[in-house]
Amino acid sequence: MPEHFQRVDETDDAIFYAPPRIVRHIDDEACEALARYYEATLAPGADLLDLMSSCVSHLPVDVAYRSVTGLGMNQVELDANARLDTRIVHDLNNDPVLPFPDRAFDACLIAVSVQYLTRPIEVFAEIARVLRPGGLVAVSFSNRCFPTKAVAIWHMLDNDRHAQLVSLYIRDAGRFAPARTIDLSPAPGETDPLYVVEARRLES
C-alpha cells in the first residue's frame, strides 16, 4: 500500500543527500563480515554494480574485478570511493530506471540502504534486467538507518521481517530464483547485526 512507502521527510532526496557523508554506516566488525561475504561470493573478474553506493563499497581489497560501477546520490562520496571505475549520480526514488543496457553485470550489491527505496519493486525489476542470467543480487542490511528517510514499513518490522520484506521485493520483481537470507552478524549483541538477502537471476 502507498502509505507503507511514505517517509517522515518527504522533501526532495537530493536536498537530504547533498552534504557528503564520508563515513561507514556499520561498525568495523560488520564491514569486515560483509567484505568476507563478498570475497567468498563474488567471482574475481566480474562486472559489479554497487547500487545506492557511497564512499565505500565494502569489497575485499585484494580481489580484482573487471569493473565496479557505483550509482549513488552524492558525487563527492562516489569520488571518494577508490574501488569504483565508473560513478553515476542517480535518484532511484525519482527514476527507478537504471541507466545501463540489458545484461551488463554479473552481480548487483545494495549495502545497508534498501530501506530508503520508495519504489522497490520497480528497482528490483530493473536489477533483473541489467543482470546476466545467473547473476547475483545481494542486499545487506543492519539495524541502522536515517530514520526520517527510511520508508514506514521498514520501521514497522524487526530484522527477520526485514529479510522477508526484501525477499518479497525480489519475488515480486520477477525473473529471480527464490531468495535466501544469511545471518552475517559478527558477534550478536556486541557488534552491529548484519544480514544478506541474496538471489540469482533466472536464465530466461
C-alpha positions as CSV (number, residue, x, y, z in Angstrom):
1,M,0.0,0.0,0.0
2,P,1.3,3.5,-0.8
3,E,1.4,4.6,2.9
4,H,3.9,1.8,3.6
5,F,6.4,3.7,1.5
6,Q,5.9,7.1,2.9
7,R,8.7,8.8,4.9
8,V,8.8,11.3,7.8
9,D,10.8,13.6,5.5
10,E,9.2,13.7,2.0
11,T,11.3,16.6,0.8
12,D,13.4,16.1,-2.3
13,D,16.0,13.4,-1.5
14,A,18.6,15.4,-3.4
15,I,18.5,18.0,-0.6
16,F,19.0,15.5,2.2
17,Y,21.9,13.8,0.4
18,A,23.6,16.9,-0.8
19,P,26.0,17.2,2.1
20,P,28.6,14.4,1.7
21,R,28.9,11.9,4.5
22,I,32.4,10.3,4.3
23,V,31.6,7.7,6.9
24,R,30.8,4.0,7.1
25,H,27.3,3.2,8.2
26,I,28.0,0.0,10.1
27,D,30.8,-0.8,12.6
28,D,34.2,-2.2,11.7
29,E,33.2,-5.8,12.5
30,A,30.2,-5.7,10.3
31,C,32.2,-4.1,7.5
32,E,34.7,-6.9,7.7
33,A,32.0,-9.5,7.7
34,L,30.4,-8.0,4.6
35,A,33.8,-7.9,2.8
36,R,34.4,-11.6,3.7
37,Y,30.9,-12.4,2.3
38,Y,31.8,-10.6,-1.0
39,E,35.1,-12.3,-1.2
40,A,33.5,-15.8,-0.8
41,T,30.6,-15.0,-3.2
42,L,31.8,-12.7,-6.0
43,A,34.0,-14.1,-8.7
44,P,37.2,-12.3,-9.5
45,G,37.0,-10.6,-12.8
46,A,33.2,-10.0,-12.5
47,D,31.4,-6.8,-13.6
48,L,29.8,-5.4,-10.4
49,L,27.1,-2.8,-9.9
50,D,27.3,-1.1,-6.5
51,L,23.7,0.3,-6.3
52,M,23.0,3.1,-3.8
53,S,26.7,3.5,-3.5
54,S,28.7,5.9,-1.3
55,C,32.3,6.4,-0.2
56,V,32.9,2.7,0.5
57,S,31.8,-0.5,-1.4
58,H,32.9,-3.0,1.3
59,L,34.7,-5.1,-1.4
60,P,37.8,-7.1,-0.3
61,V,40.9,-5.1,-1.0
62,D,42.9,-7.9,-2.6
63,V,40.4,-9.1,-5.2
64,A,40.4,-7.7,-8.7
65,Y,37.1,-7.2,-10.5
66,R,36.8,-6.4,-14.2
67,S,34.6,-3.3,-13.4
68,V,32.9,-1.8,-10.4
69,T,30.2,0.7,-11.3
70,G,28.8,2.9,-8.5
71,L,25.4,4.6,-8.6
72,G,24.5,6.8,-5.7
73,M,23.2,10.2,-4.6
74,N,26.3,12.2,-3.9
75,Q,29.2,12.9,-6.3
76,V,31.7,13.7,-3.5
77,E,31.0,10.4,-1.8
78,L,31.4,8.4,-5.1
79,D,34.6,10.2,-5.9
80,A,36.0,9.2,-2.5
81,N,35.4,5.5,-3.3
82,A,38.6,4.2,-4.8
83,R,37.0,0.8,-5.7
84,L,34.7,2.4,-8.3
85,D,35.7,2.5,-12.0
86,T,32.5,4.4,-13.0
87,R,30.5,6.8,-10.9
88,I,26.9,7.9,-11.6
89,V,24.7,10.2,-9.6
90,H,21.1,9.0,-9.9
91,D,18.0,9.2,-7.7
92,L,16.2,5.8,-7.8
93,N,13.2,7.2,-5.9
94,N,12.7,9.8,-8.6
95,D,13.5,7.5,-11.5
96,P,13.9,3.7,-10.9
97,V,15.1,3.0,-14.5
98,L,18.8,2.1,-14.3
99,P,21.0,3.8,-17.0
100,F,22.6,0.6,-18.2
101,P,22.0,-1.8,-21.0
102,D,20.4,-5.3,-20.5
103,R,22.7,-8.0,-19.1
104,A,25.5,-5.6,-18.2
105,F,26.5,-7.0,-14.8
106,D,27.4,-10.3,-13.0
107,A,26.2,-9.0,-9.6
108,C,24.3,-6.1,-8.1
109,L,25.1,-5.1,-4.5
110,I,23.0,-3.0,-2.2
111,A,24.7,-2.3,1.1
112,V,22.7,-1.1,4.1
113,S,20.4,1.2,2.0
114,V,17.5,-0.8,0.7
115,Q,15.3,0.7,3.5
116,Y,15.3,4.1,1.6
117,L,13.6,2.7,-1.6
118,T,10.1,4.1,-2.2
119,R,9.6,2.1,-5.4
120,P,11.4,-1.1,-4.6
121,I,9.6,-3.5,-7.0
122,E,10.4,-1.3,-10.0
123,V,14.1,-1.0,-8.9
124,F,14.4,-4.8,-8.4
125,A,12.8,-5.4,-11.8
126,E,15.5,-3.1,-13.3
127,I,18.2,-5.0,-11.4
128,A,16.9,-8.2,-13.0
129,R,17.1,-6.5,-16.4
130,V,20.7,-5.4,-16.1
131,L,22.0,-8.7,-14.6
132,R,23.2,-11.5,-16.7
133,P,21.5,-14.9,-16.4
134,G,22.7,-16.5,-13.2
135,G,23.8,-13.1,-11.9
136,L,23.5,-12.3,-8.2
137,V,21.6,-9.6,-6.3
138,A,22.9,-9.3,-2.7
139,V,21.1,-6.9,-0.3
140,S,22.7,-6.3,3.1
141,F,21.1,-4.5,6.0
142,S,21.7,-3.8,9.7
143,N,19.7,-2.1,12.3
144,R,20.9,1.4,11.5
145,C,19.3,4.0,9.2
146,F,18.5,7.6,8.6
147,P,15.1,7.4,10.3
148,T,13.4,10.3,8.5
149,K,14.2,8.8,5.1
150,A,13.5,5.1,5.8
151,V,10.1,4.0,4.5
152,A,7.3,3.4,7.0
153,I,7.1,-0.3,6.6
154,W,10.8,-0.7,7.5
155,H,10.1,0.9,10.8
156,M,7.3,-1.5,11.5
157,L,9.4,-4.6,11.2
158,D,12.2,-6.4,13.0
159,N,15.3,-7.8,11.3
160,D,13.7,-11.2,10.5
161,R,10.8,-9.4,8.8
162,H,13.2,-7.0,7.1
163,A,14.6,-10.1,5.4
164,Q,11.1,-11.3,4.5
165,L,10.3,-7.9,3.1
166,V,13.4,-7.8,0.9
167,S,12.7,-11.4,-0.3
168,L,9.2,-10.2,-1.2
169,Y,10.6,-7.3,-3.3
170,I,12.8,-9.8,-5.2
171,R,9.9,-12.2,-5.7
172,D,7.5,-9.6,-6.9
173,A,10.1,-8.1,-9.3
174,G,10.1,-11.4,-11.2
175,R,13.0,-13.2,-13.0
176,F,14.7,-14.2,-9.8
177,A,15.1,-17.6,-8.2
178,P,13.8,-17.8,-4.6
179,A,15.8,-15.6,-2.3
180,R,17.7,-16.8,0.8
181,T,18.8,-15.0,3.9
182,I,22.2,-15.3,5.5
183,D,23.0,-14.0,9.0
184,L,26.5,-12.5,8.9
185,S,26.3,-10.9,12.4
186,P,29.9,-11.0,13.7
187,A,29.1,-11.1,17.4
188,P,25.3,-10.9,18.3
189,G,24.7,-8.4,21.0
190,E,28.2,-6.9,20.8
191,T,28.5,-5.6,17.2
192,D,26.1,-4.3,14.6
193,P,23.9,-7.1,13.3
194,L,24.3,-7.8,9.6
195,Y,22.1,-9.8,7.2
196,V,22.2,-10.5,3.5
197,V,19.3,-11.5,1.3
198,E,20.6,-12.9,-2.0
199,A,19.0,-14.3,-5.1
200,R,20.1,-15.4,-8.6
201,R,18.6,-14.0,-11.8
202,L,16.9,-16.8,-13.8
203,E,18.1,-17.9,-17.1
204,S,15.0,-16.8,-19.1
